[in-house]
Amino acid sequence: MDDKLLRNIGIMAHIDAGKTTTTERILYYTGENYRIGEVDDGEASMDFLEQEQDRGITISSAATTCFWKDHQINIIDTPGHVDFTAEVERSLRVLDGAVAVVCGVSGVEPQTETVWRQADHYKVPRIIFVNKMDRLGADFYQVVEEISKKFSIQAVPLFLPVGAESSFNGIVDLLENRMIEFEVNDMGSSMHYSPVPSDMSDLAAEWHEKLIDAAASHSDEITEKYFAGEPIPRDMIISTLRKATIERKLVPVFVGASLKNIGVQTLLDGIVELLPSPMDIPPMKGISVKHANEVEVHHDPQGNPLALIFKIQHDREAGPLCFVRVYSGVIRKGTAILNITKKKRERINRIVRMHANRPEPIDQLAAGDIGVVIGFKNAQTGDTIGSEGAQILLENMDFPEPVISVAIEPKTLSDQDKLKAALGILTQEDPTFTWKENADTGQLVISGMGELHLDVLVTRLTKEMKVEARVGNPQVTYRETIQQPVTKTEQFSKILAGKEHAATVTLTVRPLGTGTGAKFTSKVSPKALPAEMSDAIKRGVENSIRSGIKFGYEAIDLETVLESVVYNELTASTFAFEAASAMCFESACREADPVLLEPIMRVDIVVPSQYVGEVMGSLTARGGLINSMESRTSADHIIAKAPLAQLFGYSTILRSSTQGRGTFTMEFSHFAKKS
């Protein structure tokens, strides 16, 4: 297929804004689905995990392919819940464009802002679909104003709603100056055109003027035609808007009601006309393994194969399904390819294109395309695959730290290995989920992004993977750091099997700023110490960092500098250097005024105005700091920071104090000294 006719798009929004319903309609109109599945009935094709159907929310980003007006559209439906941030993050990483679905009643909600910030980080061009115009309280014009204000971007409507709430029955096309109505009897497939209703003609003229004005500010040609009083061709306006959208200078706004089948086909036109193809986006950044320098990866179907694994999903029969985005060259089934991240060769047994959860076998995937590779054994989310001749690592995805943990144990001892294998599968799929075994007690501890995140994963373990397990209460995942710089020297000497193992190491530990992680640097010249000894020292330090300083929690925000070593060829061993560096790191950190750090969460709360005082009071009582508050017509929006330890069960407290009308989301902000 011509690369110009390819679109890789994501559909993103706050939970419950109607993302999945919109995707269902898109699949219906593009002929992928012969009947429309509803989220409320648990029949949506994109929500094919059992839990997604039970909970009515999207958990994993499903990828599907459909065709519209000769264009191939690869759609990735992303979760709206903040606990599944990693799913959103990795999807945005491989998209060329996105559709942000905004609710016509609630407007821009907290999670929409979070996803918008992530899309800004990955420089993804967007268009907006204002959905649910048939709901009570829908106000299109207020939502457009809110989009412009909150996202600091020019929102340009191409359509206006005709009527609102229960009387919403069509849209006005501002470019063609006509009304479009959607046939009820064939699920909105047929469209009827008529003149703009007389009571809307002034409003339509005013917004048409604003649309031309927005296009003119990005095109001298349109400006000249406008002042000369000449008609401006639709193609010229669309190509100008497309260029400005791709450069992220404005956001075109569409309107409709997915559940009523209104406005989805015009949105599809917008996707193919305004969002970029793989050829329109800037080159990807990567690191050359050979030269260790940054290189640009251009979209080139003739180049060396290079692709990114952005998601892994386990299938009982086929094993790991690796969702890949190809950036350069072609990958073919039946061939071997190098996992550049893991430095291991893998075989591509099969390649399939997913239509929601129905696979279609294909022979190859070319640059720009998205598909699923079956046959990889060692792959993980974020790995780069490519050819051995041109090894380039595509830039890493950043995943937030897991901040909440629970202890888990199998119901019977015979299930222990089964549980560990299942946890390994979940870790491979989800980089924000980790597990470890306590060396002293043998207890298994799993960590994730939030209570819902862990709840979903535990349910998958028990229901999907059939592992019987008992789960403890949620615990906060703390961290440790130091407050003073300290330099220490440690000597290790031991006689094992008649041979002396000796090493002397001098390390400096010093505190770093919040959010910098743990760094290791060496002042010892590679000539003075063999590489395997240097690696052993680094390994000793890294193991100690993971084991913690005083309380057993991982250490962060500190730098370890290897100042000097005493190396004797006759007595040196990797074992001795690893042990000496671990002892040295530990004793230095214990003298460096260690402190415990706790996770602080950014909390977004939306509540009706009459409950604001009570909610702010309960947050402050939990050690929260109110950062900002803004009033809306229907509710107030509070943004605060609070310690995670104080927020367990907060959703129940918020619901009872606001008669079930308050909602909140939280995401990790930073670690701070425990008060």
C-alpha positions, 0 to 999 in steps of 0.5 A: 500500500502507498505509505501516504494512504496509511494512518496510525492513530490512537483514540485517547480520553478520560475514562467514560468519555466514549472512546471504545464506543467511538471505536466500535462505530468506526469499525462498523462503518469501515466494514470490520464489524457487521454488528455494533458491540456496546460497552454497556452490554460487555460486547465491544470488540476492542474490550476483549479481555474478560475483565474489560467486559466485566468492568466496562473499562479499557485496560489493554490497548487493543490494536486493530486495522480497518480501511476507509476511502482507500486508506488503511487505518491502524487504530490503537484504543488506549485505556482512560484510567490513570492506573494504566498510564503505561498502556497509554504511554507506549501506545502514544510512542508508536502513533503518528496521530491521535483522536482525543475524545472529549465529553460534551457534558463534562468537558476536559477532565483530569485524565484527558489532561494527563494523556494530552501532556503525554501526547505533547511529550511524544509530539503527537498531532491531534484532532478532537471529537466532542462526543455525547452531544445527546446527553443532558447538559451538553454544551459544545461551545463551552467545551471548545472554549475550555479546550483552547484555555486548558491546552493553550492551543487554537481549537478550530471547529469544522462542524457545529451541532444542530440542537443539543441533548435530546433534540440533537439530530445532526451537524452543520458542515462549516466548509460546505455550509450544509446540514448533515443528518444521519439515517436512524434505520441503518445505524447512521450509515446513510447521510442526508444533506440539506441547507443550514437551518434558518435559525442557525444561519448567523451562527454558522456564518460566524463560525465559518468566518472563524474557520477561514480566519484560522486557516488564513493565519497559516496560509498567505494564499488563503489570506490573499483570496479572502481579501480579494473576495475570491472563493477559497477551494475546500482542498486549499483549506484542508491542506492548510489545516492538515499542515498546521495540525501536523505541526501542532499549531492548531487542533481541528474539532469535530462533533457528534454522539457515537451512541446515536451514530451521529458524526462518526463518518465525518470524524473518519474523513477528518482522520484521513484528511488531517492526520499525518501518514508515516511519511509526514512525521519527523524521523525517530531518534535512535542510538547507534550501538556501534558508535554510541552516538545519536542517529535519525531513523527516517521512514524508508521501506528500502532501508534496513529493517528496524521495529519497536515492540510496543506491547506484548500480550500472552496467548495460551496457544501461540505464546507471546504476541508482540505488537510491533511498529516498523520504522524502516525496511520490511520484516518477513515471516519465516526469517530470523531477526536480531533483538538489538536490546537483548543482543539475541537472535529471534525467529519470526514464525508468523505475522498477523494483522489484528482486527480487534481480537481476530487475527489475519495472517500476512507475509510481511510488515513494511515501514510505517505499518503496525502488526503482531509478530509471533515466535519471539521468546525473549522479547520485552515491551520497549525492545528494538528489533532489526538487522545485525548489520545496522544496529540502532536502539530506538529511544527508550520508553519512560515508565513511571515507578510502581508505588504500591505493593501487595504480598501474594502467596499460592494457596498450595505449595505445588502452585508456587512455580505456576505462580512465579511463571504467571508473574513472569508473563505479566511482567513481560507484558507490563513494564510498570508491574514488578515482583520480587521474592524476599530472600529472608522470608521467601514471600512474593511481593508484587508492585504496580501503579495503583489499587485498580492496577493490582486488582486487575492483575491479580484477577487476571492471575486467578481467572485467566491464568487459573492460579489460586493465590491469596493476596495481602493488603496494599502496602506503600512502596517506599524508597531510601536516600542519603543527605550527606556525601561520604567517602569510605574505603573497604578491604575484603580478604578471604581464603577459599579452597586454599586461594586468597581472594582480596580487593580494596575499594574506595567509594564516595556516595553523595545525594542528588536532586529529586527524581534523578535515580541512582547513578554510578561513575568511575574515576579509575582508568580502564588500564588500571583495572580489567573490565570484568573487575569494574563490572563486578564493582558496579554489580556489587553497588547495584545489588546493594542499591536494590537491597536498600540502606537501613530499611530494605527499600531501594535507594534513589537520588544518589550517586556512587563514585568509584574513587580508587582500587587496590588491584593485585593480579595474584589475589584479585577476583570478581567475587572479592571486588563485588563483595568489597564494593557492596560492603563499602557502599553499605557502610558509606550510606549508613554514615551519610544520614539515610532517610526514608522517602514516601511516594507523593501523588498528584490528586485530581478531584472533580466535585459539585461546588457544595462539597468543596469545603468538606473535600478540601478539609478531608484532603488537608487532614490526610497531609495533602497540599492543595495546588489549585482549584477552578470552578466550572458550571457543574462542578469544581476541579481541585488539584492537590498533592498528598502522600499515597499512604494516606490515600488508601480507601479514599475513593470510598470516603470521597463517595460517601462525603459527596453522595456519590457525585465526586470523582478522583484520579491520582498519579505518581508525582515524586518521592519526598522525605517521610514526615 
